[in-house]
């Protein structure tokens, strides 16, 4: 619905623009004095972006003005007003929604160095520049674990649910009353906890993931008897049982859970690679795949990871010079020493590009990087409908608070997906 609404608003406004989506611009020698705008939806790196923008301007003469906004309809509103940003950081569903207004990046040099593998391709054209590789899983504080067990922690020894639960019991016996911090945020529950149900399927492949989601949309999925689905639900039940927020799970705050993990009050936090500040107190932290008893144990030994935030370039309102400047900036991020260091060390992100040999300094990022470099990756399904986190997140909130049981959750999740066909 968003795309149709946007098309109606923009259709009459494209007359007179200097470029059409998919046009390929030639390199220009001097873009000094050109000013472009950049929408950032990773608010935690805004200050870093502004510093980086100054360095880019000093080198190229191109000025970048950075804005941060995470409101759902913000880009729609900007297009409706005829004032989209030159470069926009988008999630997967947004790129698909705005595809017809975006620049075709297929001929860019960086496509061969990682863009083809991790960028977002629609209708055989690349529209999304992969800004960051992220992963979701179970973050651990190995110091907190080892202080109780007296043994070096190796996540591989706890990759199935029985051994993982045994470790949790050992931690409780050793004085850690509640070893897990479970978030209550709808986006976290729906995407990074329950989202494993869409990813850790059969052999962990894209095909298996897409087939499962199709079965949900078609109303054909039998979740009650689906082994992989029940594997994540069994794990969620364990998270609930050992949750430090168990008495009032919906009162949990993200920041407090972060502190619990950092100071060793808990040992585990279901979350993702973006929580890099857990490395502030100790370097002995990392991330592990969810310990689920799925059909294929590849899913308990490989991390759900992939490119998440995509950079896109407006092709509907930006001038030719602005588009050239935007393309120059994307090249600079990939190929300049400053751009490479900015992504990996300043922002503690995992680069999608093979030419970037920077090693992450943040311990959590380094842990994720090891999985990525070793090819230990499960496909990350990200094409959820725009209301998924709100709707499915609310179902999960009811479940972790005890308001509904598994059968009721299955019924509500099934009905949600049938509406998405």
C-alpha positions as CSV (number, residue, x, y, z in Angstrom):
1,X,0.0,0.0,0.0
2,X,2.9,2.3,0.8
3,X,4.3,2.0,-2.7
4,X,1.0,2.6,-4.5
5,X,0.4,5.7,-2.3
6,X,3.8,7.0,-3.0
7,X,3.5,6.5,-6.8
8,X,0.3,8.6,-6.7
9,X,2.0,11.4,-4.9
10,X,5.2,11.4,-7.0
11,X,3.8,10.6,-10.5
12,X,3.1,14.2,-11.3
13,X,6.2,15.5,-9.8
14,X,8.9,13.9,-12.0
15,X,8.6,16.2,-15.0
16,X,11.8,18.3,-15.2
17,X,14.0,16.1,-13.2
18,X,17.5,15.6,-14.6
19,X,17.8,11.9,-14.4
20,X,15.6,8.8,-14.5
21,X,16.1,5.7,-12.4
22,X,18.7,3.4,-13.8
23,X,20.6,6.0,-15.8
24,X,24.4,5.4,-15.7
25,X,26.4,8.6,-15.1
26,X,30.0,9.1,-16.3
27,X,32.8,10.0,-13.9
28,X,33.4,13.7,-13.5
29,X,36.8,15.2,-12.7
30,X,35.7,17.9,-10.3
31,X,32.6,17.9,-8.1
32,X,33.9,20.4,-5.7
33,X,31.1,22.6,-4.3
34,X,28.4,20.0,-4.8
35,X,26.2,19.4,-1.8
36,X,24.4,16.2,-1.1
37,X,22.2,15.0,1.8
38,X,22.3,11.6,3.6
39,X,19.6,10.0,5.7
40,X,21.0,7.9,8.5
41,X,18.8,5.3,10.3
42,X,21.6,4.0,12.5
43,X,21.3,6.8,15.1
44,X,24.2,5.5,17.2
45,X,26.7,6.4,14.5
46,X,25.5,9.9,13.6
47,X,28.4,11.7,15.2
48,X,30.9,9.4,13.5
49,X,29.2,10.1,10.2
50,X,29.5,13.8,10.6
51,X,33.2,13.6,11.4
52,X,33.7,11.3,8.4
53,X,31.7,13.7,6.2
54,X,34.2,16.5,7.0
55,X,37.1,14.3,6.0
56,X,35.4,13.5,2.7
57,X,34.7,17.1,2.0
58,X,38.3,18.0,2.8
59,X,39.5,15.4,0.2
60,X,36.8,15.9,-2.5
61,X,35.2,19.3,-2.0
62,X,31.8,17.6,-1.8
63,X,29.7,18.6,1.2
64,X,27.4,16.0,2.8
65,X,24.7,17.0,5.2
66,X,23.6,14.2,7.5
67,X,20.2,13.7,8.9
68,X,18.9,11.0,11.3
69,X,15.3,9.8,11.4
70,X,13.8,6.4,12.0
71,X,10.1,7.1,11.7
72,X,8.4,4.6,9.5
73,X,6.8,7.0,6.9
74,X,9.6,9.6,6.9
75,X,10.9,8.7,3.4
76,X,7.4,8.6,2.0
77,X,6.8,12.1,3.4
78,X,10.1,13.4,1.9
79,X,9.2,12.0,-1.6
80,X,5.7,13.4,-1.3
81,X,7.2,16.8,-0.6
82,X,9.6,16.4,-3.5
83,X,12.6,16.6,-1.2
84,X,14.1,13.1,-0.8
85,X,17.7,12.8,0.4
86,X,20.4,12.1,-2.1
87,X,21.6,9.0,-0.2
88,X,19.2,7.1,2.0
89,X,20.0,4.3,4.5
90,X,17.2,1.8,4.1
91,X,16.2,-1.6,5.4
92,X,15.4,-4.4,2.9
93,X,11.6,-3.8,2.6
94,X,12.1,-0.1,2.0
95,X,14.4,-0.6,-1.0
96,X,11.7,-2.8,-2.6
97,X,9.0,-0.2,-1.8
98,X,11.0,2.7,-3.3
99,X,12.7,0.8,-6.1
100,X,11.2,2.8,-9.0
101,X,12.7,6.0,-7.6
102,X,16.2,4.7,-6.9
103,X,19.4,4.8,-9.0
104,X,20.5,1.5,-10.6
105,X,24.0,0.8,-9.1
106,X,24.7,-2.3,-11.1
107,X,27.6,-0.8,-13.1
108,X,29.5,0.4,-10.0
109,X,33.0,-1.0,-9.4
110,X,32.3,-2.1,-5.8
111,X,29.6,-4.5,-7.1
112,X,32.3,-7.0,-8.0
113,X,34.0,-6.6,-4.6
114,X,31.0,-7.5,-2.4
115,X,28.0,-5.7,-3.8
116,X,26.8,-8.6,-5.9
117,X,27.0,-11.0,-3.0
118,X,25.7,-8.7,-0.2
119,X,24.0,-5.8,-2.0
120,X,20.2,-5.7,-2.7
121,X,19.3,-6.9,-6.2
122,X,15.8,-6.5,-7.5
123,X,14.8,-7.4,-11.1
124,X,18.5,-8.2,-11.8
125,X,19.6,-4.7,-10.9
126,X,21.5,-3.6,-7.8
127,X,19.7,-0.9,-5.9
128,X,21.3,-1.3,-2.4
129,X,24.9,-0.7,-1.4
130,X,25.6,-3.0,1.6
131,X,26.6,-0.7,4.3
132,X,27.1,-3.3,7.0
133,X,27.1,-7.0,7.7
134,X,25.2,-7.7,10.9
135,X,24.4,-10.9,12.7
136,X,21.9,-11.9,15.3
137,X,22.5,-14.6,17.9
138,X,23.3,-15.1,21.6
139,X,25.8,-12.6,23.0
140,X,27.9,-14.0,25.9
141,X,30.1,-12.7,28.6
142,X,32.7,-15.4,28.9
143,X,34.3,-13.9,32.0
144,X,31.0,-14.1,33.9
145,X,30.7,-17.8,32.8
146,X,34.3,-18.8,33.6
147,X,34.3,-17.1,37.0
148,X,31.6,-19.7,38.0
149,X,32.6,-22.8,36.1
150,X,36.3,-22.4,36.4
151,X,36.6,-23.6,32.8
152,X,37.4,-21.8,29.6
153,X,34.1,-21.1,27.8
154,X,33.7,-22.6,24.3
155,X,30.3,-22.0,22.8
156,X,30.6,-25.1,20.6
157,X,30.2,-27.3,23.8
158,X,26.8,-25.7,24.3
159,X,25.3,-25.7,20.8
160,X,22.3,-27.9,21.5
161,X,19.5,-27.1,23.9
162,X,20.2,-29.8,26.5
163,X,23.9,-28.9,27.0
164,X,23.0,-25.2,27.0
165,X,20.3,-25.7,29.7
166,X,22.8,-27.7,31.7
167,X,25.2,-24.8,31.6
168,X,22.5,-22.4,32.7
169,X,21.7,-24.7,35.7
170,X,25.4,-24.8,36.6
171,X,25.5,-21.0,36.6
172,X,22.5,-20.8,38.8
173,X,24.0,-23.3,41.2
174,X,27.2,-21.1,41.2
175,X,25.2,-18.0,42.3
176,X,24.1,-16.4,39.1
177,X,20.4,-16.3,39.9
178,X,19.2,-15.5,36.3
179,X,21.8,-16.0,33.5
180,X,19.7,-14.5,30.6
181,X,18.5,-11.0,29.9
182,X,15.6,-11.1,27.5
183,X,14.5,-7.9,25.7
184,X,10.8,-7.0,25.6
185,X,11.0,-4.6,22.7
186,X,8.6,-5.7,19.9
187,X,11.4,-5.2,17.2
188,X,13.8,-7.3,19.2
189,X,11.4,-10.1,19.9
190,X,9.9,-10.3,16.5
191,X,13.1,-9.9,14.4
192,X,16.0,-11.0,16.4
193,X,14.5,-13.7,18.6
194,X,11.5,-15.1,16.8
195,X,13.0,-14.1,13.5
196,X,15.3,-17.2,13.8
197,X,12.2,-19.2,12.9
198,X,12.4,-17.8,9.3
199,X,16.1,-18.3,9.0
200,X,17.3,-21.5,10.7
201,X,15.4,-23.8,8.4
202,X,16.5,-27.2,7.2
203,X,20.0,-26.5,5.7
204,X,20.0,-22.8,6.6
205,X,19.7,-21.8,2.9
206,X,17.9,-18.9,1.3
207,X,15.7,-21.4,-0.6
208,X,14.6,-23.1,2.6
209,X,13.8,-19.8,4.3
210,X,11.8,-18.5,1.3
211,X,9.9,-21.7,1.0
212,X,8.9,-21.6,4.6
213,X,7.7,-18.0,4.5
214,X,5.7,-18.8,1.3
215,X,4.0,-21.7,3.2
216,X,3.1,-19.2,6.0
217,X,1.6,-16.8,3.5
218,X,-0.3,-19.6,1.8
219,X,-1.7,-20.9,5.0
220,X,0.0,-24.3,4.4
221,X,2.5,-24.3,7.3
222,X,1.7,-26.6,10.1
223,X,3.6,-24.8,12.9
224,X,2.4,-27.1,15.7
225,X,4.2,-30.0,14.0
226,X,7.1,-28.1,12.5
227,X,10.4,-29.3,14.0
228,X,12.4,-26.2,13.2
229,X,9.7,-23.9,14.4
230,X,9.3,-25.8,17.7
231,X,13.1,-25.7,18.2
232,X,13.1,-21.9,18.4
233,X,10.0,-21.9,20.6
234,X,11.6,-24.4,23.0
235,X,14.6,-22.1,23.2
236,X,12.4,-19.1,23.8
237,X,10.8,-21.0,26.7
238,X,14.3,-21.5,28.2
239,X,15.0,-17.8,27.7
240,X,11.9,-17.1,29.7
241,X,12.7,-19.6,32.4
242,X,16.1,-18.0,33.1
243,X,15.2,-14.4,32.3
244,X,16.4,-11.8,34.9
245,X,13.2,-9.9,34.0
246,X,11.0,-13.0,34.6
247,X,8.8,-11.4,37.3
248,X,7.8,-8.6,35.0
249,X,9.2,-9.3,31.5
250,X,7.5,-6.4,29.8
251,X,9.2,-3.9,32.1
252,X,12.6,-4.9,30.8
253,X,14.7,-2.1,29.3
254,X,17.2,-2.5,26.5
255,X,19.8,-0.3,28.3
256,X,19.5,-2.2,31.6
257,X,19.9,-5.6,29.8
258,X,23.0,-4.2,28.2
259,X,24.4,-3.3,31.7
260,X,23.5,-6.7,33.1
261,X,25.5,-8.4,30.4
262,X,28.5,-6.0,30.6
263,X,28.8,-6.3,34.4
264,X,28.3,-10.0,34.5
265,X,25.0,-10.1,36.3
266,X,23.8,-12.3,33.4
267,X,25.9,-14.4,31.1
268,X,23.8,-14.3,27.9
269,X,21.8,-11.7,25.9
270,X,19.8,-12.6,22.8
271,X,20.6,-9.7,20.5
272,X,23.0,-8.9,17.7
273,X,26.3,-7.5,16.5
274,X,25.2,-3.9,16.8
275,X,25.5,-4.1,20.6
276,X,29.2,-3.4,20.4
277,X,29.4,-1.5,23.7
278,X,29.3,-4.8,25.5
279,X,33.1,-4.9,24.8
280,X,33.6,-1.8,27.0
281,X,34.4,-3.7,30.2
282,X,35.9,-6.9,28.9
283,X,37.2,-8.2,25.6
284,X,36.1,-11.7,26.6
285,X,32.7,-11.4,25.0
286,X,31.4,-12.9,21.8
287,X,28.3,-14.1,20.0
288,X,27.2,-17.7,19.3
289,X,24.4,-19.2,17.2
290,X,21.2,-19.9,19.0
291,X,21.5,-23.4,20.6
292,X,18.5,-25.0,18.9
293,X,17.7,-28.6,18.2
294,X,16.8,-28.1,14.5
295,X,16.6,-30.7,11.8
296,X,20.1,-29.9,10.6
297,X,22.7,-28.9,13.1
298,X,24.3,-26.5,10.6
299,X,21.8,-24.0,12.1
300,X,23.3,-24.4,15.6
301,X,26.9,-24.0,14.3
302,X,26.4,-21.1,11.9
303,X,25.4,-17.5,12.7
304,X,22.4,-15.8,11.1
305,X,24.1,-13.0,9.3
306,X,23.9,-10.8,6.2
307,X,23.8,-7.2,5.0
308,X,21.2,-5.2,6.7
309,X,21.4,-1.5,6.2
310,X,21.5,-0.5,2.5
311,X,22.6,2.8,1.1
312,X,20.5,3.9,-1.9
313,X,20.7,6.9,-4.2
314,X,17.7,8.9,-5.3
315,X,17.2,9.0,-9.1
316,X,13.9,10.9,-9.1
317,X,14.8,14.3,-7.8
318,X,18.6,14.5,-7.4
319,X,20.5,16.4,-10.1
320,X,23.1,14.6,-12.2
321,X,25.9,16.3,-10.3
322,X,24.4,15.2,-6.9
323,X,24.1,11.6,-8.2
324,X,27.7,11.7,-9.3
325,X,28.8,13.0,-5.9
326,X,26.8,10.3,-4.2
327,X,28.5,7.6,-6.3
328,X,31.9,9.1,-5.6
329,X,31.1,8.9,-1.9
330,X,30.1,5.2,-2.1
331,X,33.4,4.5,-3.9
332,X,35.3,6.4,-1.3
333,X,33.7,4.3,1.5
334,X,34.9,1.1,-0.2
335,X,38.3,2.0,-1.6
336,X,39.8,4.8,0.5
337,X,41.9,4.0,3.7
338,X,39.7,6.4,5.6
339,X,36.5,4.8,4.5
340,X,37.6,1.3,5.2
341,X,38.8,2.3,8.7
342,X,35.7,4.3,9.3
343,X,33.4,1.3,8.7
344,X,35.4,-1.3,10.6
345,X,37.1,0.5,13.5
346,X,35.3,3.8,14.0
347,X,31.8,2.3,13.8
348,X,32.8,-1.2,14.7
349,X,30.9,-2.6,11.7
350,X,31.6,-5.6,9.6
351,X,32.4,-4.6,6.0
352,X,30.7,-6.4,3.1
353,X,33.6,-5.8,0.8
354,X,36.4,-8.3,0.2
355,X,39.1,-5.6,-0.4
356,X,38.7,-4.3,3.1
357,X,41.3,-6.2,5.2
358,X,40.8,-4.1,8.4
359,X,40.4,-6.2,11.5
360,X,37.7,-5.1,13.9
361,X,38.9,-3.8,17.3
362,X,35.7,-4.3,19.2
363,X,35.6,-7.9,20.6
364,X,31.9,-8.5,19.6
365,X,32.6,-7.3,16.0
366,X,35.7,-9.5,15.8
367,X,33.6,-12.5,17.0
368,X,31.1,-11.9,14.2
369,X,33.9,-11.3,11.7
370,X,35.3,-14.8,12.4
371,X,31.9,-16.4,11.4
372,X,31.7,-14.3,8.3
373,X,35.3,-15.0,7.2
374,X,34.9,-18.7,7.8
375,X,31.6,-18.9,5.8
376,X,29.7,-20.0,8.9
377,X,26.5,-18.1,7.9
378,X,22.8,-19.0,7.8
379,X,20.7,-16.9,5.4
380,X,19.0,-13.9,7.1
381,X,15.4,-13.5,5.9
382,X,14.7,-9.7,6.0
383,X,11.8,-9.2,3.6
384,X,9.2,-9.1,6.4
385,X,6.2,-6.8,5.8
386,X,6.6,-3.4,7.3
387,X,4.2,-4.1,10.1
388,X,5.8,-7.5,11.1
389,X,7.8,-6.2,14.1
390,X,4.8,-4.4,15.5
391,X,2.2,-7.1,14.9
392,X,4.3,-10.2,15.6
393,X,6.2,-8.4,18.3
394,X,2.9,-7.8,20.1
395,X,2.2,-11.6,19.9
396,X,5.6,-12.4,21.4
397,X,5.1,-9.9,24.2
398,X,1.9,-11.6,25.1
399,X,3.6,-15.0,25.0
400,X,6.6,-14.0,27.2
401,X,4.3,-12.4,29.7
402,X,2.2,-15.6,30.0
403,X,-1.0,-14.1,28.5
404,X,-1.1,-16.7,25.7
405,X,0.3,-20.2,25.3
406,X,2.2,-21.8,22.3
407,X,-1.0,-23.0,20.6
408,X,-2.5,-19.5,20.8
409,X,0.8,-18.0,19.5
410,X,0.8,-20.4,16.6
411,X,-2.8,-19.4,15.7
412,X,-2.1,-15.7,15.8
413,X,1.2,-15.9,13.9
414,X,-0.5,-18.1,11.3
415,X,-3.3,-15.6,10.8
416,X,-0.9,-12.7,10.6
417,X,1.1,-14.3,7.7
418,X,-2.1,-15.4,5.8
419,X,-3.0,-11.6,5.6
420,X,0.4,-10.9,4.0
421,X,-0.2,-13.0,0.9
